[in-house]
Every structure is written in C-alpha cells, then in structure tokens.
Amino acid sequence: MQILVLGSAAGGGFPQWNCNCRNCLGLRDGSLTAQARTQSSIAVSSDGERWLLCNASPDIRAQIGASPELHPKRTPRDSGIGGVLLMDGQIDHTSGLLSLREGCPLDVWCTPNVHQDLSTGFPLFPMLEHWQGGLHWQPIQVDAAHATATFSVPVCPGLTFTAVALHSNAPPYSPRRGSPTPGDNIGLYIEDTRSGRSLFYAPGLGKPDDELRGWLKRADCVLADGTLWQDDELQRAGVGQATGQDMGHLALSGENGLLSELERLPKSTRRILIHINNTNPILDEKSRERAELDARNIEIAFDGLRFEP
C-alpha cells in the first residue's frame, strides 16, 4: 500500500487567502518557519500506477500537477486517478470534483448521506451528468443501521477498505448541520491483504468512542485530524466564533484531546496529523506546541509526503 498526501491543510489552506492571523502573516512576510499547505486530500494505491483519491479538494489541479504519479502516461487523454472516495460532503473535500469533469465518467464512493447532500444542497452529481455521464455513485452503506461497511475498490487490488461512522458534523449547507446522523462523516481503515499492514485515515474527527478506539489500535499507522490545538482557537485568533466541536473537530490539547487518544495507542503505531487549520500553532516549526509533538513522536503531514504504512 502506498499513500500520497496531496494536501495537508484544513479548509482555506495555509496561508488562507483572506486571513491575517499570526501564522498566515508570518508565512507571507517570512518571519515564521513553516511550509505552505493546500487543502487536505490523500491518494491511495496498491501498485503505484493506479490511484484512489480520498477527497477531492478545491486545490486538486495544483496537487495533480505536483504529483507525477497522477499524470497522464498511456494515452492522449489519461490519468493515474481511477476513482474518488469521499470522507464527508464538506465543500473543501468535494468541490475538486468540478475540476475533474474532463475525466468523467468517474466512480465516486460515498455514503447515502453524502450522496444526498451532493445531489441537493450542493448538487455535484446532477450538475456533472452533463460531462460524459458524470459521476457514478458507488454506495458505502454506513448509516443508522450499519456503523461500518467493508468493501473493495477495483483500482486498488489487494486492499480492503472499511468505512467507520464517526461522530463529527454535517456540512454547513446540509439540513443535518448541528444534528448529524451516521454516514455524514467516516473514517477509513485500509488493509493490505498481502503485507498485512494497515492505515486508519480520519481527517474529520469530533468525538472518539470505543468503536473508533478499537480501529485505531488495529492500525499500523493513524493519519488523523489535526485541525486545532485548542477548541476555542478561532476565537483566540480573532478570526471566528465557531469552536472545534461546533465544526466537528476534536482539538489536540487538553485532558480529553486527540493527543491523549493517540498516547493510548501501541508504541509501534505511526501517528501523523493532517487537516491542519491555518491558526494551529503546530504549523510554526519553532513553536512550543511543535516541540511537544516532536517529544511525543507525532508527525505532521505535509504536501507531497509519500509513505507506506
């Protein structure tokens, strides 16, 4: 199994185009030691040739350009991308589908909740029907009756995928915003049946439960939600009023934060943070918070990171 991090930032990227917080200002004027990041997405492959996108961010065109693995190689019109899997219906995880319209028809795996939202409030499925048949929905049957669903993806032979319902939030445009139901947000356990190695991917994680903890402990590598350091971080930075919990993201710090959850995992588990908001102090490579992550042996994903779990 091969993993390619296309984008590692939360919605808006880093620096965010209209943000003048300490981090964004510091990156622009050179006073901050940090790396620019595009909006989060990864690609998964079992052979290094054919890839499954996990989320399609608004930055997908630039991300493809920076990733030779995804370039056309065989025919005049071609791509290394063989399909897309959506973790949720958030704008920053789905609007990149519009930039992939020339590649339609395109198989898209998502839950019934996400398919409903992308057929109504943000109607990508009906919109893209006008491009060579559009998006072909491949259902992931995670809903109120099924907390998990195991399936395979043809473009990734030898990999088994298990979607796990997460406690997070539905998109702001969804009628379920503030009262999400199972299937609005999933984590993904991916196992290589040949090597036995596994990854758990969860860029949007609001509230862990025992079901989730079991999956985290099974994984050789956890690539998890690093959006905020503190729950009220946006308020402290003066850029918003929403808390992490409002948005469906568990803050890293605190007695019940994500760092505490990651500390409970086996010492052999590789732990990497992704979906990092522009306000998060861990982006500053010289910050106290970054030093704390280093001391805990927790990595921070960056655009272009390639690894095998």
N, C-alpha and C positions, 0 to 999 in steps of 0.2 A: 504494500500500500504506500502510495506517495501522496503527500499533502503539499499544496502550494498556496501560500497566503497571498491573495491578490490585494486585499485591503484590510487594514487592522484598526481603523478608527471607527468611532460611532458616527451617527448621522451628522452630516455637515463637514466631516473630515477634519484634518488638522494641518494648518490653521483653518478655522471656519471663516468663510468669506466675509461675514459681517460681524465678526467677534473681535473685541479689543481687550479680552481678558489677559492676565499676566502671561499665560503660555502663548497665546496667539501673537500678541505684541512682541514677546521676546523672540519667537522664532523668526518673525518678519525682520526685526531690527538686528538680529544676530547676537543678542545678549543672553539667549537661552541655548543650552546644549541639548538639542533634541532633533528628531527626524520628522519630516513631514509625512503624513499618512492619508491615504484615501479611505473611502467608506467600506465597511467590512464585508468580505466575501472570501471564501476559500474554494479551491478546486481539488478534487479527489480523483486518483487514477490507480488502476491495478497494473498497468503496463507502461506508463509514461508517455503513451501516444494518444489515448482517448481519455477525456476528462469530463467529470460531472461537476458543474458549478453548484455550490451550496450558497444560495442567494445571488442576486444579480443587482449590484449597486448602481447608482447613477454614474459612477466613475468607471463602468465596465470597459468602455472603449480604450481609455488610457491604460487600464490594467491589462487588457489583452495585448496592447502594443508593447508593454514592458515584459511580456511573458512569451518567449519563443515557443514554449510547449503548446500554446494555443493558436499559433499562426497557421494559415493555410499552407499545405505542403504537397498534396497529392493531385489535385485537380484545379482548374481555373477558379472555381468557387468552392471553398473548403474551410474547415475549422477543426481544431482539436477538441472543441466543445461538442459533446454528444448528448447533452441534456442539462436540465436545471432542476435543482431541488430547493424548495423554499422552506425556510425555518418558521416563517410567520408572514404576515401580509404588510409589514411596515414599508413605507414609501422608500426608505433607504436600502431596503433589501429586495425590492421588486421592480422599481422603475427602470432599472437597467434592461429589463425585457424589451422595452421600446427600442433600445439601441441594437438589439439582436434581431430586429424584424426581418432583415435581409436573409437571415438563416432559417426562417420558417419554411416548413412546419417544424416545430420544436417540441419535444417531450418535456413536460413540466410536472414534477411530483410535488404535491402539496395536500394538506388535509381538506376535508369538506368545508371547514370554517374559512380557511384561506381562499379556497376556490370561490366560495360565496361572496366574500368581500371583493375579490378581484373580478367578479362578474357584475357587481352592483355599484358599491360606493367608489371604487377605483377600477373601472371596468376594462382591465387589460385584456382579458380573454375575448370578449366580444369585439373590442377595438382591433385586435391583431388578426381576427378572422379574415381581414381584407388583404393579408400578405400570405399568399401560398398556403392557405388553410390554417394559419395561425398557430396557436398553442394547443397541444394535445394533452389534456389533463390525465395524469396518472395518479389515481387516488391513494393517499396514505390514510388508512382507516383508523385514525386516532380521534375519538370523540367521547361523549359522555359514557358510552358503554364499553369502550376499549381504551385503556390507558397507554397501551403500547401496540405497535404493529411492526412485524418483521417482514422484509421484502428484499428483492434483489433488483439491480439496475443493469440492463443489458450492456451498457457501455463500460461497466466495471466488473467483468467476470472474476469470480473468486472472492468478491467482497459481499458480506451480508450486512444489511442495514436494519437497525431497529430504531424506530421513532418512539420517543418517550414524551408524553404530555408534561409540560412544565407549568408551574404557577408563575405567570407573568402578566402581561396586559395585551389587549387587542389594540390595533392601530387607532389613532385619533379619529379617523373617518368612519370607523366601524360602529355599528349600533351596539356592539358589546363592549365598547370602551368603558372602563370602570367596573364592569361586571363580566369578565371574560369566562369562557367555558372551555373545557378540554378540547384541544385542537387549534386554539388561537396561537399557540407557541409550542414548539417542540425542541427537544434536544435530540441528538443523533449519536447512537452507538454504532460504530463501524468496525467490523471484524474481518481480518484477512484469514480466510479459511485455510490458506496454505501455510502461513507462518504462525498463525495463532495470535498475532499482535493486534491491538485494538486501540481505537480513539473514541473519546466522548467529546462531542462538539456542542457547545451551548452558548451562543453569543447573546442570548437574552434570557436571564435567569432572575426571577424575582423572589422566590421563596422555596428553599430546599425542603424536601420531605424524605421520609425513609426510603421510598421507592427510588427517588433520584440518587440518594446516597449509595444504594446498592449498585447502581450502574456506574457511578463514579469510581467506586472501589474496584470494579471489574476491569477498568480501562488501564492500559499501559501508559496512555497519555491523555490528559484532560486539557482541552482548549476551551477556556471558559470566559464568561462575561467579566470584563474589567472596566466597565463603563465609568464608575465613580469611585473615588476614595471615601467620600463621606456622603451620607444620604442627602444632606442639605447643601451640597456643593454648589449647585447653580445659584442658590440664594446667597451664599457666602461670596461668590464671584461677582454678584450683581448682574447676572445675565438671564435670570429666570426665576420663577416661583415653584416650579414642579420639583418634587423630591424624587429620589431614585425609586422609591416604592410606588409613587404615582405613575412612573413611566414603565414599571415592571422590571427594574434592575436592582439587584442586591448590592449594596455598597461593599467595598473591600474591607474597610476598617470596622472596628467595633467588636464587642463580645460575640455577637451573632453574625458577623460579617462573613463574606466569602473567604477571606484569608483563614478564618477559623475553620471553615469547612474543608479547605484544601489541606490544612495541617493534619486533619484526621485521616488522610489517605495514606496508603503504604509508602514508605520512604522511597521505594523504587519507581513510583509514579512520576512521570514527567509532567510538570504543571506550567501551562502557558496562558497568559491573559490576552484577550482580543476584544474588539469593540470598545476602544478606549476613548472616552469623551475628551474634547479639546481642553476642558477645565481641569482634568485629572493631574495632580502634581507628579504622578509617576512618569509622565512624559518628559519631565526635566531630569536628565540623566545625572545631575549633581544634587538632586533633592534628597531630603531625609527619607521620604517615602520610597524612593527608588532604592536607596541603600537598604531599607528594611526588606524589600522584595529580594534583593541580592542575598541578604543574610538568610532568608528562608528558602533560597534556591528556587525561586519562582521567576520564570522568564516573561518577557513582554514580546508579543508578536510584532513583527514589522513587515511592511510591504515587501514582497519578494522572498520571504522566508520559505525555504524548502526543507522538508524533513520527512522521515519515515518513523512512525510511532514505535 
